[in-house]
Amino acid sequence: MKRNHFALIMAGGQGTRFWPWSTAEKPKQFLAVIGQQPLITQTYRRLRKFIPAGNIFVIADRKYLPAVRECLPGFPRRNFIAEPAPRNTAPALIQANIHLSRLDPEARLLVVPADHYIADEQVFASQLAAALEHAENRCVITAGIKPSEPHTGYGYIQFVENKNKGQFYPVKQFKEKPDHKTATEYLEKGNFYWNSGMFIYKLAFFKEFIKKYAPYYNRQYAKLERSHAQPGEFARIYKSITPESIDYALMEKMQEAVMFKAEFSWNDVGSWSSVYEMNEKDSRGNVSRGRAIAIDARNSLIFSSGKKPLALIGLERVAVIDTANGILVAPIDKLQQVKRVIDILKKEKPRSQPKRKGKAAAG
């Protein structure tokens, strides 16, 4: 393990697609969505194979520190970078760059989401360790995932095949989530991979690239850097920054971006469908959690987080999810629409409490 190799786990997501299990107080990265451990626990243990424990940091809203410590017992407070407010990944990575540069200005950083699932962990460790070594070159590296289908929920990376058969491929451009026809064309061309959302770079180079390609965020970087020792002022400036993803703010504009082809299996665990697809199934293709009972049911997801039993009879390819926060019933291929439920719930007005009647006067 290299002392100047660092990792940053981004754990600030809200996990809205996992309603009613995931909540703003405890989103999906802190839940055992796949397997027996919370996703952030799996992420941390995966990184520990090739990153020193003291060099692994988590960035998220301050309110998530207890959840982080619950999932990662003994995780040091000094390794938690508290965002003053949710401002998407560009401001978050600027904050992390300022913080980590003070610890080791020569550090190379691997940025990973907290809520992805990755099998073949030894392959992951080998490829990402090699990427950290390559980060000594003036570039930002990302992992490209070979598409298995014309998925419309992922961004794509168009890359240039190396004639010298090198491991890192120049990125031609980043593409936003396409429609089905465009995604099918990407698959046929062969040089379009899914964007994994992982980034590797040297801290000093990241600052240079922000200066070169993102003038607005470069100004914010300078303001935040000057106020780093003044928490109140730092928070005030941070909260005023326009939210933006690092993809839009920087990566789509860069000429120095490169990609390696991931040889490990990957899933962004983007919806309840992932829970069904990736968890162990019984002989009839059902995935069950909690006190679930399946009678003549097939290829379904039966999920109960409470003590009461949940029974499914005679249905196929449906999801029935019962938690303390709500109940969700849907065909498995319609689970992506759960965000519409969240939108409706946000618009609902709180129910007013009925007025209590006073005691009648004595006659």
Buried (B, 14 or more C-beta within 10 A) or exposed (E): EBEBBBBBBBBBBBBBBBBBBBBEEBBBBBBBBBEEBBBBBBBBEBBBBBBBBEBBBBBBBEEBBEBBBBBBEEBEEEBBBBBBEBBBBBBBBBBBBBBBBEEBEEBBBBBBBBBBBBEBBEBBBBBBBBBBEBBEEEBBBBBBBEBEEBBEEBBBBBBEEEEEEEEBBBBBBBBEEBEEEBBBEBBEEEBBBBBBBBBBBBBBBBBBBBBBBBEEBBEBBEBBBEBBEEEEBBBEBBEEBEEBBBBBBBBBBBEBBBBBBBEBBBBBBBBBBBBBBBBEBEEEBBBBBBBBEBEEBBBBBBBBBEEEEBEBEEBBBBBBBBBEEEEBEBEBEEBBEBEEBBEEEEEEEEEEEEEEEEEEEEE
